[in-house]
Every structure is written in C-alpha cells, then in structure tokens.
Amino acid sequence: MKIYWQTPFVIVILLLALALVPNGGAIRASDNAPAAGTIAYLPLITRAAADLRLDLVEVTQSVQNGAGSVPMVAGRATVARVYVTGTGVAQIDGVVVEVSATRNGVALPGSPRRSGPRAVTTSSSRGDYASSFNVALPADWLSGDVQLSIVVDPDNVIAEANETNNRASRTLTFLSVPQLAITVVPIQYTHLPNGRVYPAPARDTISDWILRSYPVSQVNVTLRAPVAFTGDLRSSAEWERLLDLVTTVKQSDGAVRSRVYYGLVPIANGTDRWFSSGIAGIGWVGQRASVGLDLAGTDEAGQLAAHEIGHNLGRYHAPCGVSGDPRQPFPYASASIGMDVYGLDISRARVWSPVAPDTTKDVMSYCRPQWLSDFTYQGLLDNQRTNGGAEVQSGSGLLVRAVLADNGSALLEPVYALADTALDPPLTSEYMIEVLDASGVRLAAYPVAVLEAEGPYHYGAEAALHDHTGEHAYRRIAAVVPAPRGVVARLRLIHNGIALAEQTLAGAPVAAVPAPALQGRDQGGFTLSWPNPMVPALVRYTHDGTRWTTLGVDVTGGRLEIDAQALPGGGSGRFEIVPAGGGTATMIAGASIAAAPDDAPPQVWIDGPDTLPAGAPLLLTGRASDREDGVVADMTWTLDGVTVGTDQALIMDGPAPGTYRFTLTARDRSGNRVSVEHRVVVQ
C-alpha cells in the first residue's frame, strides 16, 4: 500500500493545526523563545509529488512503426520496449516493469516476467535503446494470440501522485511463417584478367544478418559443394552468366522452388584481391536464385545478400543511389525506413533510427546505413508466407533455357533430360515450350515463366546514382517442364503464337558408346572423362540415389576435374553424365575409385555480439551444415556445462554484468559431433 500527500491537503491540515495551538496559533521554535511579542514561525515547504507514467509499449522483432501495426512472426525473438517517464523529480530510481501474458485467459509459462530495476528520467526516446525497458518475451509466448499486460512499479515501491497511468495492455497475433531455406553455393572463381584462382568461401557469411533483419524465425542454411566459374566479373554480362549458372545448378540439383540458391563469390586469396568497387551482385525478381560477393567488412556480405534475396522475394529497388521501379512505388522519400519506423537489431542491441545521426535507409537501396523499412518487411513477409512452403511436383523433366534479347529474339541453349527432379508448377504466360515428335506432331506444350533481373548491385560507389530506367533488363527462360510420352525430336519456344527459336533433340537413345571413366588423382581428386567431347554435358553426383549435387553445366571436352572431399560421402556415390539434346544419361559408380564412404562431421557457427550493454536481452544464433545431411537440426546450447537451449536461437533476458562462455554442439545423423564456443562480455 502507498501513502502519499497532495499539497492542498497538507495546507489544510497545517491551517487546522495552527488554529488549535494556543497564543493565537503561533508555533514557537523552542521553549527558550524571545520575549513576548517576538514570534518565530516555521516555513511551509511543499514538494511536487513524483509520478511514473507508462508512455508507450512497442513490441518489435526487427521493425516497428508508430502505430504498432507491423505483424509478429511466430517463433521469432521478440522484445517489448516499454517507455516510462517521470514527473515531479528529475530522476526516479529503482523502477521495475512487469510483463504478464495469457492465451485464452490462461497464464503462459514464465509469466509474469520482470525487468531489472533502473532509473527513470523525464524523457525517453525510441531511438535510444537504453532509454526503454527492454523485456525479451519467452519462447512459449511467441505463437497464436497472446494478451500482454504491462505494469510499471508492480510492487508499489515508488510513492506516486497517480497510479492510473502505470498500466497498459496489448494483444499480439503471431503469424506462422515458413523457415527461409538458403543453399549457399561457394564459387571457385578464376579471374580472367590476371588468370588467378580465388578459392571458394568455406563458411556461411550471409545468413546471420538476414536472420537478424528478415521476418522469419529461422534461416535453414546448407553449404553445398563449390562450383567453378571462369570469367571477368567486372562486366555485367559476366554477372548475368554467373547468375544463369547458379540458376541451372539449382534446377539440376532438383531443389524446390522455395529454396534460395545464393552464389557466394570470393574477392581475395590471402592478400591478393581482385575487387575493390564495382558490380557486387545480381538476382532475379520473384525467382529464388541470386549471386553476390563475399565482402569482407562486418555484415557487408550479409547486407548484400539480403538485398539480392530481397529481389528473389519480389522486392524492387528503393530509390536512393539507384532509381526505383514504378511497378512497386516506394512510400518514403530517399529510401528512408519511414519517419515513424525504427529498426531493432536485437542481437546487437542496436536501434536503427530514421533521423540523424543514423538516417537509416532501406536495404533495397544503394545508400547506407541500411535496415528494413516496414514496407519492405511486410512485402518479404507476404512473399514468404505465400511461397516459402509451396508444394513441389517431381518427376522426369526437360531442362529448357533461353536468353531473351532486348529486340525480342531468343536463343535456346542446350536442353537436358533429367530424371527425378523438381518440375515447374503450371502457370499462365505469353511464352510456351512446345515439344514435337519426328513427324512434327505436338506431344505437349507448357507455359513458362520469364525470369527478370533488375540492374546489378554497385558497391563502393554509393554517391553515384545508378539509373536503371530504360536500360537493358536481363530476361531469360529457365524452366523444367515434364518430359512427355513419346520420342521428342524437336523443341520450340513460342511467344504469343510465334516461334522464336527451335532446337533439334537427340530423340531415341544413340548407339552404345564407351562408358565413362573415373581416374584417381593425388589428394583425393578424380578426373571424370566420357566420350563425345564435342557435345555439351551436365554432370551430377548422388551419394544416396535421391539427392543430387550438380558438378558441371554445359561442360565440353569430355572431362571434368572433381574434388572428392567436397562431395557428400567423399565421392563414393554415383556420377551421372547427361548429354545435351535430350540424350540418355549414363552413370558410373564412384566407389570403384574412391575410398570407403567418408561421412564428414558438420560445420557449426555461432553468431552474436562479443559485448552487450547491461540490461539488454542477449540473442545468439547457431547454424550447422553437414556435407551429407544438409541442415543439422540437432543442436544443444550449454553455459558452464548446463544446457540452456536446443533451438537455433538462444535468448536470455537482461543477463547481469560478467563474462559468459557459451558452447553449441551439433550432431549429424551419423552421430558426428562438433562443438564451437562463443564468449560474450556484458558490461
């Protein structure tokens, strides 16, 4: 119970007391007062009563606007920012905030949850993380409909003039959103201007920033075997060729459409760098394949990937440093994240403000610093909810690719017949693939989508405006259509009833030819060779008969060098050589040359802060990728030997100052275990 005085009430009591005191109400300072007629009075001193006021409750996961209308994602780390100010005094110490949660009227586990005590002043700011009470919501609260009750000073420790402004309530709806699946495709890059080879990146450097900012609860990352590319990536045409390669690798791997394939390009080999500024990435708009540089700065590679994958999830450019797109008008001037929109990087305890000194820009622009606007966040959320978990049809198919020129013409590239692959879903389009037999009879016709990439991303030249309006837009057909019954002899690309290009296919299986050969090399490598060296070939590998790893596309010369240690099972599975033109694939067993099956241990990463301000929630994320299994879900977090979590994300609410040493252990399906450590200093 609180007892407090209001000033008018105190004055009335004092006047009443004066009236009851002898000698006309005079109050003597002591019994030894001056002689009669000299009276000393005590001064009447009043003090304004202190009052705590709950001004705002902002529940955020990455981005929130002033209206609080940005949706919540189920299972995603969430912080309630509670803004409290005081009046009557400059500072009120020892203030605590309590957050309670119910679902359907039933209290949730961990409810209520309290902040640590802290001082409250006469002002607070959304742009200052330290000026709000920041309460991490427990995992059990992050699904369905949840009612929050927030109380300031729940134990009535602070004497206040007004208790009615200490409470607030919020109703949250957490939306189910599929995990974002990403396959990182490490690129072994040979830079033609100097002839040097830049080794493929060996770890995931992109998903941490994406998970911190995107509207998803988990990023499902697989680090696949490297792919070789030779060219000059100072040219936009070469970036388009690399994007084509990664797109084809995704399709011939048999990956589902909802999975992003991201080609990660090295920029250095030790101190030897080929890149300092220029084109850094490119991605399809609305189709999930893109490529970008493995930039060296903190979060640079992740921000670039978030931009390109943003294209994959249907986002166009935001107008700052680059022209916008009228098909998707950006709502804020100069690509601002929005004047009442604040970003929160929970893991780094960092607020991204739309005003100075940050003046944060949207990630789909070319300006910095970058975070997500509520506009981009909502667009990514809508796309992932619609396309992130789409079902896939599989079977035998024809991989058909064509480049669409600016003048309306088209060029069909080599066609490959693939077994057990993901097929494109039915759709409506002006473009169609028509499949004919030797007599010209149509066997089937399939509408196909047109892939389009916005202008490539320019890095290191942010001051220049890159105006893509009216310039060359890279457009392409890349589809896997069902293989029809009957012998396919010809294939045509049709646009609005007009044939743009035609290709004669191999049709029936050709006469028997010598089988492919696999020859061992030093250091665990293979040389795979096959007949008909003039015919382009697609080379794939499977270690289990169901999952494919593409090793080469449009390979000529009849041979391919293979690093067995980069393959699932150490190269002990089967290799498939698919000739262009719809010819029959041939297989060869790797076990004839390889060592016994080699089940490699998983790669494990922890991302999170090295230091954290006291009172802020601590968020760590872990990922594990296995050569054979892909994503490893069996993960355990420990702190000083005690298990503290088993999910991808680990969050602790306001740990006390000190040093914390976390261990993440991942176990693959074969029982291989790998542990990594991460130290955080809270200060």
N, C-alpha and C positions, 0 to 999 in steps of 0.2 A: 504494500500500500504506500502511496506517496502522500506527503503533507506539503503543501506549498501555500504561500501567501500572495495575494494580489494587492497591489499598492493601495487602492481605495479602501479596502477592508482594514489594512494596517492603520491608516489615518483615522478611521472611525474609532477603532479600539483605543488609540492613543488619546484622542479627544475625550473619550468617555473616562479614561483613567485620570486625566487632568482634572476633570470635573469632580472627581471623588477625593482628590487629595486636599488636605487642609491648607490653610493660608492661601486661599484663592487659587489653588491648583498649581502653585509653584512647586517644582521639584528641585530640592536642594542637591547640590553636588556632594555635600558631606555634612556631618553634624557640626563641623567647625566652619560653617559658612560665615561670611562677613556679617556685620551688624545689620539690625533690622533696616529694611528699606533697600538693601542691596541684594538682589536675587540673581542667581546664575541658572541658566536653562541649558539642558542637553540639546544638541542639534538633532533635527529629524532627518535621517539619511535614508533614502529609498534606493532600491536597486532593481533594474528591469529583470524579470524572471526569464531564465533560459528556456528555449523551446527547440525541440528537434522536429524537422519536417522532412517527410519522405517525398521527394520531388518527382522521381521517375524510376520506373523499373524497365530496364532494357534487356530482353533476353536475346542472346545472339550466339551464333555458331561461327560466323565468318563476316557477315554483313548484316546491318540493320538500319532501317530508315527511321525518321522521327515518328512515323505513325505506328511503328512496330509491326508492319504487315509482311515483312519478309518471312516466308514459311520456314518451319523447322523440319529437319531431316532426322528420321528415326535412327537412333544409334550413334549419332554424331556428337562429339564433345560439345557441351553447351555450358555457357556461363550466364548467370543472371547478374547484370550490373545494376546495383541499387545505389541511386544518388540521394544523399542525405545532406541537408544543410542545417545550420543552427542560427538562431537569433537570440538577442539579449546579451550575448557574450561573444568574444572573438573566437573562442575555441572551447569545445566540449570534449573532454577526454573519456576514454573507456567505453565508447559506444559499440554496441553489438547489433548485428542484423540476423534475424532468423527467417529461414525459408522452409515452409512446410508444403507437402504435396499429397494429393489424393487422386484416386481414379475411381469413378463411380461411387464416391463417398467413402472409400476405404483408404486409410493412410498407407502410403507406399514405404517400402523398406528404406531405412536411412532417414526417415522424416521424423522430426524436423532436423534441419541442417543449419549450423550457425557459423558465422564468420568469426574471426578473431577480433578482439577489442582494438579500436583505433580512434584517433582524434577526428572530430568533425569541425569544419570551419564554416564561414558564412557563404561559401560558394563551392560549386563543383562544375566539372566540365566533361562532356562526352569525349573530348579529345585527349583527356588526361586519365590514363588507366589507374593511376594512384589516387585519383580523387573520388573513385566509386568503390563501394563494397563489391567484391567480385567473388561470387559463390558458384563453384562448379556443381552442376546437377549430377547425381549418381546415375549409373547406367540403367537402373531399374525404373527411372523416371522418364526415359527417353523413347517412349513409344506410345501410340494411341493418343487419347485425350487426357490431359493432365491439368488439374486445377492447382495453381500455386497461391499460397498465402504468404505475404511478406510483412514482418513486423520489425520495427525499429525499437531497440531497448526493450526486449520482451520481458525482462525481469523487473522493469520499473526502477532501475538503479538511478536514473537521472531524474532530478526534480524538474518538472516542466510546467509551463503555463497552459499547455493544450495537448491533450492526448489523442484527439480525433484525427490528427494528420500524421499518425505514425504507422498507418496500415495501408496495404494495397493488395489487390488480388489480380491474377492473370489466368486465363485459360489458354493452354497450348495444345495444338494439334500437330503431332509428329507424323510426317508423311513417309511411307515406305518407298525407298529409292534403291534400285539395284546397285550393287558394287560396280565401280568403274574398272573394267578389265583392260590392262595395258600389257602388250608384249613389246619389250624393248629389243630392237634389232640392232646390235652393235655393228657398225660399219668399219671394215678394214679398208682404209682409203689410200689409194695411190694417187698422188697429186702430180698430174702430167707436166706442169711447168718445170718441176725440179726432179721428177722421177722417183721421189722418196715415198716410202710406205709409212703410214701413220697407223699404229696398232688400234684395233677395235677397243672401245671402252670396256672395262671389266666389271663395272658395277652400275647400279641404278642411281643416277644423279637427278632424276626429274620428278619422281612421284611424291617426294616429301612436300615440296611447295604446292603441288596440285592438291594433295590431301588437306593441307592447311587452309586452302582457299576455296576449293570447289564444294558444291552442295552434294557431297557423298559421304557416307560413313566409313567406307573402306576403299582402298585402291588395291586391286588384285594384280600384282606385277609378276610377270615371267621374264627372265633374262634368257633369250634364246641363243642359239649358235650364231656366230658372226657371219656376215655376208660381205663379200668383196666387191668394191666398186673402184673403177679407174676412170678418172676424168679431171676436169678443171672446174671446181665449184666456185670460181669467181664469176661464172656465167649462169644466167638464169635458165638457159636451155639445159645446162647440165644438171641443175637442181630439179628440173622437170623430169629428166631422165632418171635421176635417183628416186624421185617420188614414184615413178612408174615401176621401178624395180621393187621397192618395198611393197607397193600395192599388189604386184604379182606374187611376191613371196607370201603375203597374207592369204591370197586366194589359193595358191597351190599347197600351202600348209593345211588347207581345209579349215581355216579359222572361221568362227561365227562372225557375222556382220557387226555384232555389238562390241566386239573386242577391238581396241585401238592397236594398230601396229605403228610404232614410232621408231624411225631410223635415227640412231644416235651417232653423230659423226665426230670423230676426234679432230682436234685442232693443233695438236702438238705431239711430238715424240721426244720426251725429255725437254731440253731447252730449245729444240727446233720447232718453231711454229710456222704454219703456212697461212694462218688467218689472224688479222688484227681488226678489220672492219669490213663491212660489205653485206652481202646476202647471207642470212644465217638460218633460214628455214622456209618451208612451204608446206601447205596442207590442203586437202580437199575440203570444200564446204559441204557438210552434210554426209560425208562418207569417211569412215574411220581409218584413215591412213595418212601419215604425215612424217616429215623428216626435219631435223634441226641439229645444230651444233652442240657439242658438249662443252659449253662455255665454262671458263674457269672461275669466275667470280662467285661469291656467296649468293646462292639462289638464282644465278643468272641462267643456268641451263633449265632449271625448273620453271622459271617465268616464261622463257621462250617456248618450252613445251606446252605450258598452259595456254599460250596464245595460239599455237598451231592446233592443239587438240580442241581448243575453243572453236576453231573453224570446223573441225570434224564433227562437233556437236551443234553445228548450224549457226555459228556466230560470224558476222561480218566485221569489218574494221570499224573501230571507234575513231572519230575524226580529230586526231592530234598527232602531227608528224606524218600523217597519211590521210588520204581522202576517205570519207565514209562511203556508205553504199545506200542509195535511195531505196533499195529493197528492204532495208532494215534501219530506218532512221534512228539515230542515237538521240536520247531525250535530253542530254545535258551538254552545255557548251564546253568546247575544248576537251571533250572526253573526260570531264570530271566524273568522279564516282557518284556525284549528287550532293547538293549543298546541305541536305539534312541526313546524308548517308555516311556512316562511319564503319570502316572495316576493323576487324579484330583478329589478329594472329594470336590465337590462344597459346600456342606452343611457345612463342617468343615473347609473350606478354607485351605485345606491341599494337597500339591503336593506329589506324591509318585514317587521317583526317582529310576532309575535302578543302580545308582552309590552310593558310600559311601557318607554320613553315612547310607542311607536307604538300599541300595542294595535290593530293593523290589522284592519279589518272587510271582509267580503266585498262585492264590487261590486254584488251583487243586494240589498243592504240600503240603508237611507237614512242610515247612520252613516258617519263619516269618522275617520281616513283610510281609503282603500279600495285594495284589490288583490284578487286572486283567491284563494280557498281551493282546496285540492286537489280538493275535492268539486265546485265549480263548474267548475274547469279540466277535470276528467275528463268532466263532463257536456257541456261545449261540444265537447270533442274527439270524443266518441262521436257527437254530433249532426252535426258537420261531416263526419266520415268517412262517415256514412250518407247525408246529404242534400246535402252540399256539391258533389257532382259528378253528381247524378242526371240521367239522360237525359230529354229532353223530347219530347213529341209535338206537332206543329204542324199547322195547317190552318185551315179556316173554322170559326168558333165563335160562340156566343151569350154575351155578357157579361151575367150574371144577378146581381143584387144585391138583398138583402133585409135589413131590420132585424128582429131577433127581440126582442120586448118581454119584460119580466120576467113578464108574465101569460100568456105562451105564444102570444100572437098574433104575426102577422108582416105586414110591409108590403113589397110588391115595389116596387122603384124602376125607372126607365126601363131597358129592355133594348136592347142594341145588337148588331147583327150585324157581326162583324169578320172580315176575310179575313187569311190569313197571320199567325196569332197562335199563341201557346203555349196548349195545351189542358191542362186539369187531368188528372192521371192517374186511372185507375179506383181506386175505393176503396169501403169499406163504411161506411154511415151511416144514421141514422134519418131523415135528411132527403133528399128526392129532388126533382129538377126533372123535371116531366112536360111533354112537348111534344105538342100536339094539332093536327090539321088542322081545316078549317072544319066538318066533319061530326062532330067530337068523337072521331075515331079517333086513338088514341095512335100517334105517329110514333116516339117514343123516350122513355126515362126514364133519368136519370142520378143516382146518389147524389152528394151534395155535402157538403163539409166545413163544419163550423161554426167560424168564427173567434171567438176569445175573447181579450179583453184584461184583464190584471189592473188594479187601480186605478192611476190616473195617478201619475207620479212627482212628489213635492213637493220643491221646492228652497228652501233658506233658512229652513226650519222644522224642522231635524233633531231638535230637542229634543222635539217633539210626536210621540206615537205615532199613526200613521195605520193604524187598524184596518179592513182591508177585509173582514173576516169577515162574511158575511151581507149585505153591501151590494150595490148594483146592480153586476152584471157585464155589461160591454158585449159583446154577442154579435151575430154578423152572418153572412150568407151572401154570399160574393163568389167567384163561380166562372165559368170559361169552359168551357162544355160544347160538344161537337161539334155543328155545325149538321146536322140530319137531312135526308135526302132528302125532297122534297115541300114543299108550301107550308105554312108554320107560321102558324096562326091564333090559337092560344091557348097560354099557358104557365101552369103551376100549380106551386106549392110544396107538397109533400106531407110530412107528419110522421107516421110510423108509420101510413100509410094514410089519414090525414085531410088534406083540402085546407085549408091555412091561408090561402092568397092566390092570386089568379088575375089575369092580365092579358091583354087582347086585343092582338094584334100586327097590324102593317100587312099582313102576308101578301104578296101579289103586288106587284110594283113599281107605284107610283102613276103616274098620267098625267104626261106630260112637264111640267116646270116650268122657269121661267127658271134659267139656270145661275148658279152663284155668281160673285161679282165680287171682284176684288182691286184695291184702290186704294192708290196710294202716298201716303206722308206724309213730312214732313220728318224728317231724322236717321235715315234708313234704316228707317222703320217702315212697316207695312202696316195697312190696315183690310180684313178679310175679311168679306164680307156674303153672305147667302144667303136664299132665300125661306122661307116657313112659319116666321116668327119665334116663333110660339107653341109650336112643337114643340121640346123639348129636343134638343140635338145634341152629339155628341162630335167634336172636331176634332183631326186628326192631321196630321203632316207627315213626308215621307220625302225624303231627298236622293239616295238610291241605289236606291230601289224595293224594298228588302228590310228596312231598319231604320226603325222608327217613333219619332217623338217626339210625345207627346200634348201638345196645347196648351190644350185646354179640355174640361171634362166637364160634362154637363147644362147647356150654355150655352143661354140663351133670349134672345130679342130679335133673333136673326138677324144678329149682327155680333160680331166679336172683334178687338181691337187686338193686333198682333203686332210684337215686336221682332225684326226680321230678323237683326240681328247676333248674336243669341243662338242662332241655328239653325245646324245643320250646312250647309255650303255657302253660308251667308249668305242663306238663304231662296230659293235658286234652284231648289229641287226642286219637289215637288207637295204640295198640300194636299188633305186628304180630309175631307168633312163627312158624318158618319154620323147620320141622324135616328133618334130613339128609336122603339121599337116594331118593330124588325127591318126597317125600310125600307132601300132600296138606297142605298149611299153614292155620292156624287158627288165628282169630282176636279176640281181646277183647277191649272194649271201656274204656279208662282211666277215662272218665267223671263220671263213676259210683262210683269212689272212690275219685277222685281229686276235688279240689275246682274249682270255676269258672275259665274259661280260664284266664291265667296270662300273659299279654303282657309286658315283661320286657323292660326297657329302654336300649339303645345301650351302648356299651363300646367305649370310644373315647380316642385316643392317639395323642400326638404331639411329633414328633422327630425333633431335630435340635440342633444347638450349644447353649451353655449358654453364651459364649463370642465370639466375632468376631473382627478381626482387621479392623480398619477404611479403607475404600476403597474397601473392598471385597464385592461381592454380598452376600446377605442373603437368604438362602434357608431353608424353613421349610416344613415338610411333615406331613400330618394328615391322620389318618385312623379311621374308625368306623365300628364295627361289632355288629350285632344285633342277638339275640337268635332266633327270628322268621324270620327276613328278610335276614340274612346273611350280605353281604356288604351293608353299608349305603352310598349312593352317595350324599344325600342332606346335604352338609356341607357349612358353612359360616365362613370366617375369618374376624375378626374385630381388629382394632388397635385404642385404645382410643375411642371406640364406633362407629368408622367409618368402613364400610365394605370395605375390601381391596382385597377380593378374594373369589371364590366359587369352586375352584378345589382342588384336593388332595395336590398339591404342591403350595406353595406361595413363590415367589421370588421377592426380592427388590434389586435394583441396587445401591450398594455402599451407604447404609444409613450413615448419619452423626453420629459422636460420641454421645452417650447418652444411655439411658435405654428404651427399647421397651417392652411393655406388650401386647402380642397377645392373643386373645380368639378364640377358634374353637368351633362352635356349630354344632352338628349333630342332625338330626331329622329323626326318622324312619317312616314307613308307617302309623303307628297308631297315629302319632303326638307327640310321646315322644321325648323330647329334653334333651340333655346333653351337657354341656359346660365344657371345660378344658382350662387352661391358661398356657402360656409359656413365660418366661422372657429372653430377650437377651440383653447383655451389649456390645455395640460397643465401642471399645477403641483404 
